[in-house]
Amino acid sequence: MSVRSSENRARGSQMEWVRGLSVATLVATYLLLVLGSTVRVTNSGMGCQGWPLCSGQLSPISHFHPLMEQSHRFLATLVTILIVVLAIVVVRAGPSARHVRAPALASVGLIVVQTVLGAVTVVTNNAPVTVALHLLVAALFLGVVTVAAVTSFIEPGRTWSLLHGPGRLAWAGVGALYLVVISGSVVVDGGAQSACQSWPLCSSSKASLGLVAIQVVHRSMVLIGSVLIIAYLVTVVRSAAVRGAQRKLAAFALILLGLQIAVGALSALDSARAGTADVHLALASALWSVVVAVFTLDSRGAPIDVESSDHPVLVD
């Protein structure tokens, strides 16, 4: 066996670890956000008095709200471990994982910020400012972890740049979706889920003007964001230059968007019951992650090294 062949096998083994860890981290992060949304819609955010232990306990908790909050903390710990391990493996992999290095290291920084914000949120009894910052970082964190997972499948011999790859429509769609996700979380944390009993217009409401305003702003952002996202995803699906996974992900994102709008309407008409609201937020997180994945694949350039064929490409 030649030295070159041994090196190729070593690189392939390293990238298998990187891909496995990045996908596992993405799945765990998504579940963390879904569980976090469940904590919010069930008003379990203050189920644990104190941090990091739940009212001084580490053992299983018998009451619902403390159990939900403690489970969220345990899953956050698992995600933190996965993020740190992924960053170490990516750095050790060297040039083979060069596209993954930046998002992996950024994820480490974000999880530190998110952990601090989570502690501050508990200490300040869910103060609106800290909750809002916690949600902003959580959505951004899921996006960065998604980028890390997708880039792990992009061969190192291909150029890749988030700054120079996607066009204006792509940036507008992703930016609008981020604002939609954040505004939806503000609706939940502001107690405005049931502010409007009609859909799509807010013509029937007994809530205060402030809660109605929050709901109306969110629905307006959903309308604008949906137009931009649909325009971007349809462009990707119809592009002759797009093949394989990116096209399938774009089509899947369109389906998720349709489901998200339908569940959002049902949530409004159903007085925002906890179960419906939870599904709505879970779909929002899934949609955000899939659109970011499409956006990330849109950032690829042409191959720059013919010998990079040892590394599999996600869409070819």
Phi and psi restraints in degrees (value plus and minus 20) as a CYANA .aco file:
   2 SER   PHI     -96.1   -56.1
   2 SER   PSI     141.7   181.7
   3 VAL   PHI     -82.9   -42.9
   3 VAL   PSI     -59.5   -19.5
   4 ARG   PHI     -82.9   -42.9
   4 ARG   PSI     -61.6   -21.6
   5 SER   PHI     -84.9   -44.9
   5 SER   PSI     -59.0   -19.0
   6 SER   PHI     -84.6   -44.6
   6 SER   PSI     -60.5   -20.5
   7 GLU   PHI     -84.7   -44.7
   7 GLU   PSI     -60.9   -20.9
   8 ASN   PHI     -82.9   -42.9
   8 ASN   PSI     -60.5   -20.5
   9 ARG   PHI     -86.6   -46.6
   9 ARG   PSI     -58.0   -18.0
  10 ALA   PHI     -85.1   -45.1
  10 ALA   PSI     -62.7   -22.7
  11 ARG   PHI     -83.1   -43.1
  11 ARG   PSI     -62.2   -22.2
  12 GLY   PHI     -82.4   -42.4
  12 GLY   PSI     -60.3   -20.3
  13 SER   PHI     -85.3   -45.3
  13 SER   PSI     -61.4   -21.4
  14 GLN   PHI     -82.3   -42.3
  14 GLN   PSI     -62.9   -22.9
  15 MET   PHI     -89.9   -49.9
  15 MET   PSI     -49.3    -9.3
  16 GLU   PHI     -82.7   -42.7
  16 GLU   PSI     -61.1   -21.1
  17 TRP   PHI     -84.7   -44.7
  17 TRP   PSI     -63.1   -23.1
  18 VAL   PHI     -81.9   -41.9
  18 VAL   PSI     -66.1   -26.1
  19 ARG   PHI     -85.1   -45.1
  19 ARG   PSI     -64.8   -24.8
  20 GLY   PHI     -81.0   -41.0
  20 GLY   PSI     -65.9   -25.9
  21 LEU   PHI     -86.7   -46.7
  21 LEU   PSI     -60.3   -20.3
  22 SER   PHI     -87.1   -47.1
  22 SER   PSI     -59.6   -19.6
  23 VAL   PHI     -88.7   -48.7
  23 VAL   PSI     -62.8   -22.8
  24 ALA   PHI     -81.2   -41.2
  24 ALA   PSI     -60.0   -20.0
  25 THR   PHI     -86.0   -46.0
  25 THR   PSI     -59.7   -19.7
  26 LEU   PHI     -82.9   -42.9
  26 LEU   PSI     -66.6   -26.6
  27 VAL   PHI     -81.6   -41.6
  27 VAL   PSI     -66.5   -26.5
  28 ALA   PHI     -83.8   -43.8
  28 ALA   PSI     -58.3   -18.3
  29 THR   PHI     -86.6   -46.6
  29 THR   PSI     -61.4   -21.4
  30 TYR   PHI     -82.1   -42.1
  30 TYR   PSI     -65.3   -25.3
  31 LEU   PHI     -82.4   -42.4
  31 LEU   PSI     -54.9   -14.9
  32 LEU   PHI     -83.8   -43.8
  32 LEU   PSI     -62.5   -22.5
  33 LEU   PHI     -87.5   -47.5
  33 LEU   PSI     -58.8   -18.8
  34 VAL   PHI     -84.3   -44.3
  34 VAL   PSI     -64.5   -24.5
  35 LEU   PHI     -85.0   -45.0
  35 LEU   PSI     -57.1   -17.1
  36 GLY   PHI     -82.7   -42.7
  36 GLY   PSI     -58.7   -18.7
  37 SER   PHI     -87.5   -47.5
  37 SER   PSI     -55.9   -15.9
  38 THR   PHI     -84.0   -44.0
  38 THR   PSI     -60.3   -20.3
  39 VAL   PHI     -79.4   -39.4
  39 VAL   PSI     -60.4   -20.4
  40 ARG   PHI     -89.8   -49.8
  40 ARG   PSI     -69.4   -29.4
  41 VAL   PHI     -90.4   -50.4
  41 VAL   PSI     -40.9    -0.9
  42 THR   PHI    -116.4   -76.4
  42 THR   PSI     -13.8    26.2
  43 ASN   PHI      36.4    76.4
  43 ASN   PSI      22.2    62.2
  44 SER   PHI    -121.2   -81.2
  44 SER   PSI     -11.9    28.1
  45 GLY   PHI     -80.0   -40.0
  45 GLY   PSI     -50.8   -10.8
  46 MET   PHI    -128.1   -88.1
  46 MET   PSI       8.3    48.3
  47 GLY   PHI     -86.7   -46.7
  47 GLY   PSI     -43.9    -3.9
  48 CYS   PHI    -134.5   -94.5
  48 CYS   PSI     102.7   142.7
  49 GLN   PHI    -110.2   -70.2
  49 GLN   PSI      86.1   126.1
  50 GLY   PHI      93.7   133.7
  50 GLY   PSI     145.1   185.1
  51 TRP   PHI    -172.5  -132.5
  51 TRP   PSI     122.0   162.0
  52 PRO   PHI    -102.7   -62.7
  52 PRO   PSI     -37.2     2.8
  53 LEU   PHI     -97.7   -57.7
  53 LEU   PSI     135.3   175.3
  54 CYS   PHI    -111.6   -71.6
  54 CYS   PSI      79.7   119.7
  55 SER   PHI      34.2    74.2
  55 SER   PSI      16.9    56.9
  56 GLY   PHI      61.6   101.6
  56 GLY   PSI     -12.9    27.1
  57 GLN   PHI    -133.3   -93.3
  57 GLN   PSI     123.9   163.9
  58 LEU   PHI    -132.3   -92.3
  58 LEU   PSI     -40.0     0.0
  59 SER   PHI     -93.8   -53.8
  59 SER   PSI     146.6   186.6
  60 PRO   PHI     -75.6   -35.6
  60 PRO   PSI     123.8   163.8
  61 ILE   PHI    -132.4   -92.4
  61 ILE   PSI     117.4   157.4
  62 SER   PHI    -106.0   -66.0
  62 SER   PSI     -42.6    -2.6
  63 HIS   PHI    -109.4   -69.4
  63 HIS   PSI     128.7   168.7
  64 PHE   PHI     -81.1   -41.1
  64 PHE   PSI     -76.1   -36.1
  65 HIS   PHI     -82.5   -42.5
  65 HIS   PSI     -66.7   -26.7
  66 PRO   PHI     -82.5   -42.5
  66 PRO   PSI     -56.0   -16.0
  67 LEU   PHI     -83.4   -43.4
  67 LEU   PSI     -63.3   -23.3
  68 MET   PHI     -83.2   -43.2
  68 MET   PSI     -66.2   -26.2
  69 GLU   PHI     -86.8   -46.8
  69 GLU   PSI     -61.4   -21.4
  70 GLN   PHI     -87.8   -47.8
  70 GLN   PSI     -58.4   -18.4
  71 SER   PHI     -81.2   -41.2
  71 SER   PSI     -59.6   -19.6
  72 HIS   PHI     -82.0   -42.0
  72 HIS   PSI     -59.3   -19.3
  73 ARG   PHI     -89.1   -49.1
  73 ARG   PSI     -59.5   -19.5
  74 PHE   PHI     -83.3   -43.3
  74 PHE   PSI     -62.8   -22.8
  75 LEU   PHI     -87.1   -47.1
  75 LEU   PSI     -56.3   -16.3
  76 ALA   PHI     -82.6   -42.6
  76 ALA   PSI     -56.5   -16.5
  77 THR   PHI     -84.9   -44.9
  77 THR   PSI     -62.3   -22.3
  78 LEU   PHI     -82.0   -42.0
  78 LEU   PSI     -64.2   -24.2
  79 VAL   PHI     -81.8   -41.8
  79 VAL   PSI     -61.0   -21.0
  80 THR   PHI     -80.2   -40.2
  80 THR   PSI     -64.8   -24.8
  81 ILE   PHI     -81.8   -41.8
  81 ILE   PSI     -65.4   -25.4
  82 LEU   PHI     -81.2   -41.2
  82 LEU   PSI     -61.3   -21.3
  83 ILE   PHI     -82.9   -42.9
  83 ILE   PSI     -65.8   -25.8
  84 VAL   PHI     -84.8   -44.8
  84 VAL   PSI     -64.2   -24.2
  85 VAL   PHI     -83.5   -43.5
  85 VAL   PSI     -62.2   -22.2
  86 LEU   PHI     -79.7   -39.7
  86 LEU   PSI     -65.1   -25.1
  87 ALA   PHI     -81.1   -41.1
  87 ALA   PSI     -61.2   -21.2
  88 ILE   PHI     -84.5   -44.5
  88 ILE   PSI     -65.1   -25.1
  89 VAL   PHI     -84.8   -44.8
  89 VAL   PSI     -59.8   -19.8
  90 VAL   PHI     -84.5   -44.5
  90 VAL   PSI     -64.4   -24.4
  91 VAL   PHI     -82.9   -42.9
  91 VAL   PSI     -61.3   -21.3
  92 ARG   PHI     -89.0   -49.0
  92 ARG   PSI     -47.0    -7.0
  93 ALA   PHI     -91.9   -51.9
  93 ALA   PSI     -40.2    -0.2
  94 GLY   PHI      49.9    89.9
  94 GLY   PSI    -161.7  -121.7
  95 PRO   PHI     -79.9   -39.9
  95 PRO   PSI     -46.2    -6.2
  96 SER   PHI     -81.0   -41.0
  96 SER   PSI     -49.0    -9.0
  97 ALA   PHI    -133.9   -93.9
  97 ALA   PSI      10.9    50.9
  98 ARG   PHI     -83.9   -43.9
  98 ARG   PSI     -51.8   -11.8
  99 HIS   PHI     -91.7   -51.7
  99 HIS   PSI     -46.2    -6.2
 100 VAL   PHI    -105.8   -65.8
 100 VAL   PSI     -38.9     1.1
 101 ARG   PHI     -78.8   -38.8
 101 ARG   PSI     -70.3   -30.3
 102 ALA   PHI     -82.9   -42.9
 102 ALA   PSI     -71.4   -31.4
 103 PRO   PHI     -85.1   -45.1
 103 PRO   PSI     -53.1   -13.1
 104 ALA   PHI     -85.7   -45.7
 104 ALA   PSI     -65.0   -25.0
 105 LEU   PHI     -89.2   -49.2
 105 LEU   PSI     -55.9   -15.9
 106 ALA   PHI     -84.1   -44.1
 106 ALA   PSI     -55.4   -15.4
 107 SER   PHI     -83.0   -43.0
 107 SER   PSI     -57.9   -17.9
 108 VAL   PHI     -82.1   -42.1
 108 VAL   PSI     -65.3   -25.3
 109 GLY   PHI     -82.7   -42.7
 109 GLY   PSI     -61.6   -21.6
 110 LEU   PHI     -88.7   -48.7
 110 LEU   PSI     -57.2   -17.2
 111 ILE   PHI     -88.2   -48.2
 111 ILE   PSI     -51.8   -11.8
 112 VAL   PHI     -85.5   -45.5
 112 VAL   PSI     -66.8   -26.8
 113 VAL   PHI     -81.6   -41.6
 113 VAL   PSI     -63.0   -23.0
 114 GLN   PHI     -84.9   -44.9
 114 GLN   PSI     -58.4   -18.4
 115 THR   PHI     -84.3   -44.3
 115 THR   PSI     -63.9   -23.9
 116 VAL   PHI     -83.0   -43.0
 116 VAL   PSI     -64.1   -24.1
 117 LEU   PHI     -84.3   -44.3
 117 LEU   PSI     -57.0   -17.0
 118 GLY   PHI     -82.7   -42.7
 118 GLY   PSI     -62.2   -22.2
 119 ALA   PHI     -85.6   -45.6
 119 ALA   PSI     -63.5   -23.5
 120 VAL   PHI     -83.9   -43.9
 120 VAL   PSI     -57.8   -17.8
 121 THR   PHI     -81.0   -41.0
 121 THR   PSI     -62.2   -22.2
 122 VAL   PHI     -87.5   -47.5
 122 VAL   PSI     -66.1   -26.1
 123 VAL   PHI     -82.6   -42.6
 123 VAL   PSI     -55.1   -15.1
 124 THR   PHI    -112.7   -72.7
 124 THR   PSI      -5.9    34.1
 125 ASN   PHI      36.6    76.6
 125 ASN   PSI      29.6    69.6
 126 ASN   PHI      38.5    78.5
 126 ASN   PSI      26.4    66.4
 127 ALA   PHI     -79.9   -39.9
 127 ALA   PSI     117.1   157.1
 128 PRO   PHI     -72.1   -32.1
 128 PRO   PSI     -60.8   -20.8
 129 VAL   PHI     -84.4   -44.4
 129 VAL   PSI     -66.3   -26.3
 130 THR   PHI     -88.4   -48.4
 130 THR   PSI     -57.1   -17.1
 131 VAL   PHI     -82.9   -42.9
 131 VAL   PSI     -63.4   -23.4
 132 ALA   PHI     -82.1   -42.1
 132 ALA   PSI     -64.4   -24.4
 133 LEU   PHI     -84.9   -44.9
 133 LEU   PSI     -58.7   -18.7
 134 HIS   PHI     -79.7   -39.7
 134 HIS   PSI     -61.3   -21.3
 135 LEU   PHI     -91.2   -51.2
 135 LEU   PSI     -60.2   -20.2
 136 LEU   PHI     -78.7   -38.7
 136 LEU   PSI     -67.4   -27.4
 137 VAL   PHI     -89.6   -49.6
 137 VAL   PSI     -55.7   -15.7
 138 ALA   PHI     -81.5   -41.5
 138 ALA   PSI     -66.2   -26.2
 139 ALA   PHI     -85.6   -45.6
 139 ALA   PSI     -61.3   -21.3
 140 LEU   PHI     -84.0   -44.0
 140 LEU   PSI     -59.5   -19.5
 141 PHE   PHI     -82.2   -42.2
 141 PHE   PSI     -65.2   -25.2
 142 LEU   PHI     -80.7   -40.7
 142 LEU   PSI     -59.6   -19.6
 143 GLY   PHI     -83.5   -43.5
 143 GLY   PSI     -63.8   -23.8
 144 VAL   PHI     -87.4   -47.4
 144 VAL   PSI     -60.4   -20.4
 145 VAL   PHI     -84.0   -44.0
 145 VAL   PSI     -56.4   -16.4
 146 THR   PHI     -83.3   -43.3
 146 THR   PSI     -62.9   -22.9
 147 VAL   PHI     -79.7   -39.7
 147 VAL   PSI     -63.1   -23.1
 148 ALA   PHI     -81.3   -41.3
 148 ALA   PSI     -63.5   -23.5
 149 ALA   PHI     -84.5   -44.5
 149 ALA   PSI     -63.4   -23.4
 150 VAL   PHI     -89.2   -49.2
 150 VAL   PSI     -63.3   -23.3
 151 THR   PHI     -87.1   -47.1
 151 THR   PSI     -41.0    -1.0
 152 SER   PHI     -86.1   -46.1
 152 SER   PSI     -38.0     2.0
 153 PHE   PHI    -120.1   -80.1
 153 PHE   PSI     -20.0    20.0
 154 ILE   PHI    -114.1   -74.1
 154 ILE   PSI     103.8   143.8
 155 GLU   PHI     -83.9   -43.9
 155 GLU   PSI     123.6   163.6
 156 PRO   PHI     -85.2   -45.2
 156 PRO   PSI     -38.6     1.4
 157 GLY   PHI    -102.9   -62.9
 157 GLY   PSI     -13.4    26.6
 158 ARG   PHI    -131.6   -91.6
 158 ARG   PSI     117.7   157.7
 159 THR   PHI     -87.6   -47.6
 159 THR   PSI     129.1   169.1
 160 TRP   PHI    -172.9  -132.9
 160 TRP   PSI     109.1   149.1
 161 SER   PHI    -175.4  -135.4
 161 SER   PSI      99.4   139.4
 162 LEU   PHI     -88.0   -48.0
 162 LEU   PSI     -47.2    -7.2
 163 LEU   PHI     -99.1   -59.1
 163 LEU   PSI     -53.6   -13.6
 164 HIS   PHI    -131.3   -91.3
 164 HIS   PSI     -30.8     9.2
 165 GLY   PHI    -100.1   -60.1
 165 GLY   PSI     -83.9   -43.9
 166 PRO   PHI     -89.7   -49.7
 166 PRO   PSI     131.9   171.9
 167 GLY   PHI    -108.4   -68.4
 167 GLY   PSI    -194.5  -154.5
 168 ARG   PHI     -84.5   -44.5
 168 ARG   PSI     -58.2   -18.2
 169 LEU   PHI     -84.1   -44.1
 169 LEU   PSI     -59.6   -19.6
 170 ALA   PHI     -82.9   -42.9
 170 ALA   PSI     -66.4   -26.4
 171 TRP   PHI     -83.9   -43.9
 171 TRP   PSI     -60.7   -20.7
 172 ALA   PHI     -84.4   -44.4
 172 ALA   PSI     -62.6   -22.6
 173 GLY   PHI     -84.3   -44.3
 173 GLY   PSI     -66.8   -26.8
 174 VAL   PHI     -86.6   -46.6
 174 VAL   PSI     -62.8   -22.8
 175 GLY   PHI     -82.2   -42.2
 175 GLY   PSI     -62.9   -22.9
 176 ALA   PHI     -84.8   -44.8
 176 ALA   PSI     -60.3   -20.3
 177 LEU   PHI     -85.4   -45.4
 177 LEU   PSI     -58.1   -18.1
 178 TYR   PHI     -81.0   -41.0
 178 TYR   PSI     -63.3   -23.3
 179 LEU   PHI     -87.1   -47.1
 179 LEU   PSI     -55.5   -15.5
 180 VAL   PHI     -83.8   -43.8
 180 VAL   PSI     -65.1   -25.1
 181 VAL   PHI     -81.7   -41.7
 181 VAL   PSI     -64.2   -24.2
 182 ILE   PHI     -86.4   -46.4
 182 ILE   PSI     -63.7   -23.7
 183 SER   PHI     -85.3   -45.3
 183 SER   PSI     -53.7   -13.7
 184 GLY   PHI     -84.7   -44.7
 184 GLY   PSI     -58.9   -18.9
 185 SER   PHI     -87.1   -47.1
 185 SER   PSI     -55.9   -15.9
 186 VAL   PHI     -85.0   -45.0
 186 VAL   PSI     -56.8   -16.8
 187 VAL   PHI     -79.2   -39.2
 187 VAL   PSI     -65.4   -25.4
 188 VAL   PHI     -86.0   -46.0
 188 VAL   PSI     -71.2   -31.2
 189 ASP   PHI     -91.2   -51.2
 189 ASP   PSI     -42.6    -2.6
 190 GLY   PHI    -106.9   -66.9
 190 GLY   PSI     -22.4    17.6
 191 GLY   PHI      53.3    93.3
 191 GLY   PSI       6.5    46.5
 192 ALA   PHI    -122.2   -82.2
 192 ALA   PSI      -6.3    33.7
 193 GLN   PHI     -77.8   -37.8
 193 GLN   PSI     -61.3   -21.3
 194 SER   PHI    -125.7   -85.7
 194 SER   PSI       3.3    43.3
 195 ALA   PHI     -86.8   -46.8
 195 ALA   PSI     -49.3    -9.3
 196 CYS   PHI    -142.0  -102.0
 196 CYS   PSI     103.6   143.6
 197 GLN   PHI    -114.4   -74.4
 197 GLN   PSI     -12.7    27.3
 198 SER   PHI    -144.6  -104.6
 198 SER   PSI     143.0   183.0
 199 TRP   PHI    -173.4  -133.4
 199 TRP   PSI     120.3   160.3
 200 PRO   PHI    -103.7   -63.7
 200 PRO   PSI     -40.7    -0.7
 201 LEU   PHI    -104.2   -64.2
 201 LEU   PSI     135.6   175.6
 202 CYS   PHI    -117.5   -77.5
 202 CYS   PSI      49.6    89.6
 203 SER   PHI    -115.3   -75.3
 203 SER   PSI     -31.0     9.0
 204 SER   PHI    -149.7  -109.7
 204 SER   PSI      92.0   132.0
 205 SER   PHI    -178.8  -138.8
 205 SER   PSI     121.7   161.7
 206 LYS   PHI    -135.2   -95.2
 206 LYS   PSI     -13.9    26.1
 207 ALA   PHI    -102.0   -62.0
 207 ALA   PSI     151.7   191.7
 208 SER   PHI     -89.4   -49.4
 208 SER   PSI     140.3   180.3
 209 LEU   PHI     -80.8   -40.8
 209 LEU   PSI     -56.6   -16.6
 210 GLY   PHI     -84.5   -44.5
 210 GLY   PSI     -63.1   -23.1
 211 LEU   PHI     -87.6   -47.6
 211 LEU   PSI     -59.1   -19.1
 212 VAL   PHI     -83.2   -43.2
 212 VAL   PSI     -59.8   -19.8
 213 ALA   PHI     -81.8   -41.8
 213 ALA   PSI     -62.5   -22.5
 214 ILE   PHI     -80.5   -40.5
 214 ILE   PSI     -64.2   -24.2
 215 GLN   PHI     -85.8   -45.8
 215 GLN   PSI     -61.3   -21.3
 216 VAL   PHI     -85.9   -45.9
 216 VAL   PSI     -62.3   -22.3
 217 VAL   PHI     -80.8   -40.8
 217 VAL   PSI     -63.4   -23.4
 218 HIS   PHI     -82.1   -42.1
 218 HIS   PSI     -66.1   -26.1
 219 ARG   PHI     -85.0   -45.0
 219 ARG   PSI     -55.7   -15.7
 220 SER   PHI     -84.9   -44.9
 220 SER   PSI     -61.8   -21.8
 221 MET   PHI     -86.6   -46.6
 221 MET   PSI     -56.7   -16.7
 222 VAL   PHI     -81.7   -41.7
 222 VAL   PSI     -62.3   -22.3
 223 LEU   PHI     -82.7   -42.7
 223 LEU   PSI     -70.0   -30.0
 224 ILE   PHI     -85.7   -45.7
 224 ILE   PSI     -64.8   -24.8
 225 GLY   PHI     -83.0   -43.0
 225 GLY   PSI     -59.8   -19.8
 226 SER   PHI     -82.8   -42.8
 226 SER   PSI     -60.8   -20.8
 227 VAL   PHI     -81.9   -41.9
 227 VAL   PSI     -66.1   -26.1
 228 LEU   PHI     -87.2   -47.2
 228 LEU   PSI     -61.9   -21.9
 229 ILE   PHI     -86.3   -46.3
 229 ILE   PSI     -64.6   -24.6
 230 ILE   PHI     -81.6   -41.6
 230 ILE   PSI     -63.7   -23.7
 231 ALA   PHI     -79.7   -39.7
 231 ALA   PSI     -63.8   -23.8
 232 TYR   PHI     -86.9   -46.9
 232 TYR   PSI     -68.2   -28.2
 233 LEU   PHI     -86.7   -46.7
 233 LEU   PSI     -58.8   -18.8
 234 VAL   PHI     -84.8   -44.8
 234 VAL   PSI     -58.4   -18.4
 235 THR   PHI     -80.6   -40.6
 235 THR   PSI     -61.1   -21.1
 236 VAL   PHI     -85.7   -45.7
 236 VAL   PSI     -66.3   -26.3
 237 VAL   PHI     -82.5   -42.5
 237 VAL   PSI     -58.4   -18.4
 238 ARG   PHI    -106.5   -66.5
 238 ARG   PSI     -29.6    10.4
 239 SER   PHI     -90.7   -50.7
 239 SER   PSI     111.2   151.2
 240 ALA   PHI     -91.4   -51.4
 240 ALA   PSI     -40.4    -0.4
 241 ALA   PHI    -103.0   -63.0
 241 ALA   PSI     -31.7     8.3
 242 VAL   PHI    -117.4   -77.4
 242 VAL   PSI     111.2   151.2
 243 ARG   PHI    -155.6  -115.6
 243 ARG   PSI     150.2   190.2
 244 GLY   PHI      39.0    79.0
 244 GLY   PSI    -152.1  -112.1
 245 ALA   PHI     -81.8   -41.8
 245 ALA   PSI     -58.2   -18.2
 246 GLN   PHI     -83.2   -43.2
 246 GLN   PSI     -63.0   -23.0
 247 ARG   PHI     -84.9   -44.9
 247 ARG   PSI     -62.0   -22.0
 248 LYS   PHI     -84.8   -44.8
 248 LYS   PSI     -60.9   -20.9
 249 LEU   PHI     -84.9   -44.9
 249 LEU   PSI     -59.0   -19.0
 250 ALA   PHI     -84.7   -44.7
 250 ALA   PSI     -62.0   -22.0
 251 ALA   PHI     -84.3   -44.3
 251 ALA   PSI     -60.9   -20.9
 252 PHE   PHI     -84.0   -44.0
 252 PHE   PSI     -58.3   -18.3
 253 ALA   PHI     -83.7   -43.7
 253 ALA   PSI     -57.9   -17.9
 254 LEU   PHI     -83.0   -43.0
 254 LEU   PSI     -59.0   -19.0
 255 ILE   PHI     -85.3   -45.3
 255 ILE   PSI     -65.0   -25.0
 256 LEU   PHI     -81.0   -41.0
 256 LEU   PSI     -58.8   -18.8
 257 LEU   PHI     -82.9   -42.9
 257 LEU   PSI     -63.0   -23.0
 258 GLY   PHI     -81.4   -41.4
 258 GLY   PSI     -63.9   -23.9
 259 LEU   PHI     -84.0   -44.0
 259 LEU   PSI     -60.0   -20.0
 260 GLN   PHI     -82.5   -42.5
 260 GLN   PSI     -64.1   -24.1
 261 ILE   PHI     -85.3   -45.3
 261 ILE   PSI     -61.8   -21.8
 262 ALA   PHI     -83.4   -43.4
 262 ALA   PSI     -65.0   -25.0
 263 VAL   PHI     -88.3   -48.3
 263 VAL   PSI     -54.2   -14.2
 264 GLY   PHI     -82.9   -42.9
 264 GLY   PSI     -61.9   -21.9
 265 ALA   PHI     -84.5   -44.5
 265 ALA   PSI     -63.9   -23.9
 266 LEU   PHI     -82.6   -42.6
 266 LEU   PSI     -58.8   -18.8
 267 SER   PHI     -82.2   -42.2
 267 SER   PSI     -60.5   -20.5
 268 ALA   PHI     -87.5   -47.5
 268 ALA   PSI     -64.4   -24.4
 269 LEU   PHI     -93.5   -53.5
 269 LEU   PSI     -41.5    -1.5
 270 ASP   PHI    -118.9   -78.9
 270 ASP   PSI      -1.4    38.6
 271 SER   PHI      38.6    78.6
 271 SER   PSI      12.1    52.1
 272 ALA   PHI      32.2    72.2
 272 ALA   PSI      33.3    73.3
 273 ARG   PHI     -82.2   -42.2
 273 ARG   PSI     132.1   172.1
 274 ALA   PHI     -76.6   -36.6
 274 ALA   PSI     -63.1   -23.1
 275 GLY   PHI     -83.4   -43.4
 275 GLY   PSI     -65.7   -25.7
 276 THR   PHI     -86.4   -46.4
 276 THR   PSI     -61.7   -21.7
 277 ALA   PHI     -83.8   -43.8
 277 ALA   PSI     -56.2   -16.2
 278 ASP   PHI     -86.8   -46.8
 278 ASP   PSI     -63.6   -23.6
 279 VAL   PHI     -82.6   -42.6
 279 VAL   PSI     -59.6   -19.6
 280 HIS   PHI     -79.3   -39.3
 280 HIS   PSI     -65.5   -25.5
 281 LEU   PHI     -91.1   -51.1
 281 LEU   PSI     -54.0   -14.0
 282 ALA   PHI     -86.0   -46.0
 282 ALA   PSI     -61.0   -21.0
 283 LEU   PHI     -86.1   -46.1
 283 LEU   PSI     -56.4   -16.4
 284 ALA   PHI     -82.6   -42.6
 284 ALA   PSI     -62.5   -22.5
 285 SER   PHI     -85.3   -45.3
 285 SER   PSI     -61.4   -21.4
 286 ALA   PHI     -83.9   -43.9
 286 ALA   PSI     -64.5   -24.5
 287 LEU   PHI     -81.2   -41.2
 287 LEU   PSI     -65.0   -25.0
 288 TRP   PHI     -78.3   -38.3
 288 TRP   PSI     -66.5   -26.5
 289 SER   PHI     -85.3   -45.3
 289 SER   PSI     -62.5   -22.5
 290 VAL   PHI     -87.9   -47.9
 290 VAL   PSI     -61.7   -21.7
 291 VAL   PHI     -84.6   -44.6
 291 VAL   PSI     -59.5   -19.5
 292 VAL   PHI     -82.9   -42.9
 292 VAL   PSI     -56.8   -16.8
 293 ALA   PHI     -83.5   -43.5
 293 ALA   PSI     -63.5   -23.5
 294 VAL   PHI     -81.7   -41.7
 294 VAL   PSI     -64.4   -24.4
 295 PHE   PHI     -80.4   -40.4
 295 PHE   PSI     -61.5   -21.5
 296 THR   PHI     -84.7   -44.7
 296 THR   PSI     -63.4   -23.4
 297 LEU   PHI     -86.8   -46.8
 297 LEU   PSI     -44.9    -4.9
 298 ASP   PHI     -91.4   -51.4
 298 ASP   PSI     -31.4     8.6
 299 SER   PHI    -111.3   -71.3
 299 SER   PSI     -20.8    19.2
 300 ARG   PHI     -96.0   -56.0
 300 ARG   PSI     127.9   167.9
 301 GLY   PHI    -131.3   -91.3
 301 GLY   PSI    -180.9  -140.9
 302 ALA   PHI    -101.8   -61.8
 302 ALA   PSI     135.9   175.9
 303 PRO   PHI     -80.9   -40.9
 303 PRO   PSI     122.6   162.6
 304 ILE   PHI    -139.2   -99.2
 304 ILE   PSI     -21.6    18.4
 305 ASP   PHI    -163.9  -123.9
 305 ASP   PSI      92.0   132.0
 306 VAL   PHI     -85.7   -45.7
 306 VAL   PSI     -40.9    -0.9
 307 GLU   PHI    -103.2   -63.2
 307 GLU   PSI     -20.4    19.6
 308 SER   PHI     -99.8   -59.8
 308 SER   PSI     -12.8    27.2
 309 SER   PHI     -86.9   -46.9
 309 SER   PSI     -29.9    10.1
 310 ASP   PHI     -89.0   -49.0
 310 ASP   PSI     -36.0     4.0
 311 HIS   PHI    -125.8   -85.8
 311 HIS   PSI     102.4   142.4
 312 PRO   PHI     -85.2   -45.2
 312 PRO   PSI     126.2   166.2
 313 VAL   PHI    -124.9   -84.9
 313 VAL   PSI     121.9   161.9
 314 LEU   PHI     -85.4   -45.4
 314 LEU   PSI     -56.0   -16.0
 315 VAL   PHI    -130.9   -90.9
 315 VAL   PSI     -28.8    11.2
